[in-house]
């Protein structure tokens, strides 16, 4: 005899919470995960443990900005605007202008 298991559908509350976690963590909520209550619950647990992605984490530190502005004054050139929006770009600009 075949054993047939029926997956319980995810609840609307589960899906709403999973969507909010996906937005917070800037990740996709897979369609197949949304179809089963258990798999969605496991996905929610994994996403809830993650540290939220913040735009503030990508901004350069005040020390980076101060040092870049000091270098810019010495070299008589401007720090590109995009460097003020990304920590990695600011670091590269500083390394290239030391």
matplotlib code that plots the C-alpha trace (Angstrom):
import matplotlib.pyplot as plt

x = [0.0, 1.3, 1.8, 0.4, 1.4, -0.3, 1.6, -0.3, -0.4, 1.3, -0.9, -1.4, 0.4, 3.4, 3.6, 3.2, 6.0, 8.2, 7.7, 8.7, 11.9, 12.7, 12.4, 14.5, 17.2, 17.0, 16.5, 14.0, 11.2, 11.2, 7.8, 8.3, 9.0, 5.6, 3.7, 4.4, 4.0, 7.0, 9.4, 8.3, 8.7, 12.3, 13.0, 11.6, 13.8, 16.9, 16.1, 15.1, 18.6, 20.3, 21.5, 19.4, 21.0, 21.2, 22.1, 24.2, 26.5, 27.5, 28.3, 31.9, 32.9, 33.4, 37.2, 37.3, 35.5, 37.8, 40.9, 39.6, 38.8, 42.3, 43.9, 41.7, 42.9, 46.5, 46.2, 43.9, 41.2, 37.6, 36.4, 33.8, 30.2, 29.7, 32.5, 30.3, 27.6, 29.8, 32.4, 34.2, 34.5, 35.8, 38.4, 39.6, 39.7, 41.8, 44.2, 44.6, 45.3, 47.7]
y = [0.0, 3.4, 5.9, 9.3, 12.3, 15.6, 18.7, 21.3, 24.7, 27.6, 29.9, 33.6, 34.7, 32.6, 33.9, 37.5, 37.1, 35.3, 38.2, 40.7, 38.7, 38.5, 42.3, 42.8, 40.4, 41.4, 37.9, 36.0, 33.9, 30.8, 29.8, 26.1, 27.0, 28.8, 25.7, 23.7, 24.7, 22.8, 24.0, 27.6, 27.3, 26.1, 28.9, 31.4, 30.1, 30.4, 33.9, 35.1, 34.2, 36.3, 39.8, 42.3, 44.1, 47.8, 50.6, 52.1, 49.1, 50.1, 53.7, 54.7, 55.5, 59.0, 58.3, 57.1, 60.3, 62.5, 60.8, 60.9, 64.6, 65.3, 63.4, 65.3, 68.6, 67.5, 66.1, 69.0, 66.8, 65.9, 62.7, 61.2, 61.4, 57.6, 57.1, 58.7, 56.1, 52.9, 51.8, 49.7, 52.4, 54.9, 52.4, 51.9, 55.6, 56.1, 53.3, 54.8, 58.3, 57.7]
z = [0.0, -0.9, 1.9, 0.8, 2.8, 2.4, 3.1, 5.1, 3.3, 4.9, 6.9, 5.8, 9.0, 8.1, 4.6, 5.8, 8.3, 5.8, 3.3, 6.0, 6.8, 3.0, 2.8, 5.9, 4.8, 1.1, -0.1, -2.2, -0.7, -2.9, -4.3, -3.4, 0.2, 0.4, -0.5, 2.6, 6.3, 7.5, 4.9, 5.3, 9.1, 8.6, 6.2, 8.7, 11.5, 9.3, 8.2, 11.6, 12.9, 10.3, 11.1, 9.2, 6.2, 6.8, 4.5, 7.4, 7.2, 3.6, 4.4, 5.0, 8.6, 9.7, 10.0, 6.4, 5.3, 7.3, 6.0, 2.4, 2.6, 4.1, 1.2, -1.3, 0.1, -0.1, -3.7, -4.7, -6.1, -5.1, -3.6, -6.0, -4.7, -5.0, -2.5, 0.2, -0.4, -0.3, 2.2, -0.3, -2.9, -0.3, 0.8, -2.9, -3.4, -0.3, -1.3, -4.8, -3.5, -0.7]

ax = plt.figure().add_subplot(projection="3d")
ax.plot(x, y, z, "-o")
ax.set_aspect("equal")
plt.show()
